[in-house]
Amino acid sequence: MGHNQGSGETGPPEHLGEYTTLILRIRRDDAGRLSGVVERVRTGRKVQVHGLETFSRAVASLLSTAAEGS
């Protein structure tokens, strides 16, 4: 068999760039509301979140600083 034949691969792997590691700390209170913290591991920067819809904004905020090289 030639390279990639029978291995399930369809082509070379896509290069996705460098990874950014984030930690999500989530809790649900007695009323069912979510809150927590999103932390960027490399910098230690943390963003507090309240409600499910704010998690995506927190992640976007931390990723935008990753793109700036901080």
C-alpha positions as CSV (number, residue, x, y, z in Angstrom):
1,M,0.0,0.0,0.0
2,G,1.2,3.5,-0.8
3,H,1.3,6.4,1.7
4,N,-2.2,7.2,3.1
5,Q,-3.8,4.2,1.4
6,G,-6.1,2.3,3.8
7,S,-5.2,4.7,6.7
8,G,-8.5,6.7,6.5
9,E,-6.6,9.9,5.7
10,T,-7.7,11.9,2.7
11,G,-4.8,14.4,2.5
12,P,-2.2,16.1,4.6
13,P,-3.3,17.4,8.0
14,E,-4.4,21.0,8.1
15,H,-2.1,23.3,10.0
16,L,-4.2,25.0,12.6
17,G,-1.6,27.3,14.1
18,E,-0.7,27.5,17.7
19,Y,-3.1,26.4,20.3
20,T,-4.4,28.7,23.1
21,T,-5.3,26.8,26.3
22,L,-8.3,28.1,28.2
23,I,-9.7,26.8,31.5
24,L,-13.4,27.1,32.1
25,R,-14.6,27.0,35.7
26,I,-18.4,26.8,35.6
27,R,-21.0,26.5,38.4
28,R,-24.7,26.4,38.5
29,D,-26.6,28.0,41.5
30,D,-29.8,26.7,43.1
31,A,-31.9,28.7,40.6
32,G,-30.1,27.1,37.7
33,R,-28.0,30.2,36.7
34,L,-24.5,29.6,35.3
35,S,-21.5,31.7,36.3
36,G,-17.8,31.1,36.4
37,V,-14.4,32.2,35.1
38,V,-12.6,31.7,31.8
39,E,-8.8,31.8,32.2
40,R,-6.1,32.0,29.6
41,V,-3.4,29.7,30.9
42,R,-0.3,31.4,29.3
43,T,-1.1,34.8,30.7
44,G,-3.2,34.0,33.7
45,R,-5.8,36.5,32.5
46,K,-9.3,35.7,33.8
47,V,-12.7,36.9,32.7
48,Q,-15.7,36.4,35.0
49,V,-18.9,35.4,33.4
50,H,-22.6,35.4,34.4
51,G,-25.0,33.5,32.2
52,L,-24.4,31.1,29.4
53,E,-24.4,33.8,26.7
54,T,-21.4,35.6,28.3
55,F,-19.1,32.6,28.0
56,S,-18.6,33.0,24.3
57,R,-17.8,36.7,24.7
58,A,-15.3,35.9,27.4
59,V,-13.6,33.3,25.1
60,A,-13.6,35.7,22.2
61,S,-12.0,38.4,24.4
62,L,-9.2,36.1,25.5
63,L,-8.6,34.8,22.0
64,S,-8.4,38.4,20.6
65,T,-5.5,39.1,23.1
66,A,-3.9,35.8,21.9
67,A,-3.9,37.1,18.4
68,E,-2.2,40.3,19.6
69,G,0.6,38.2,21.0
70,S,0.1,39.1,24.7
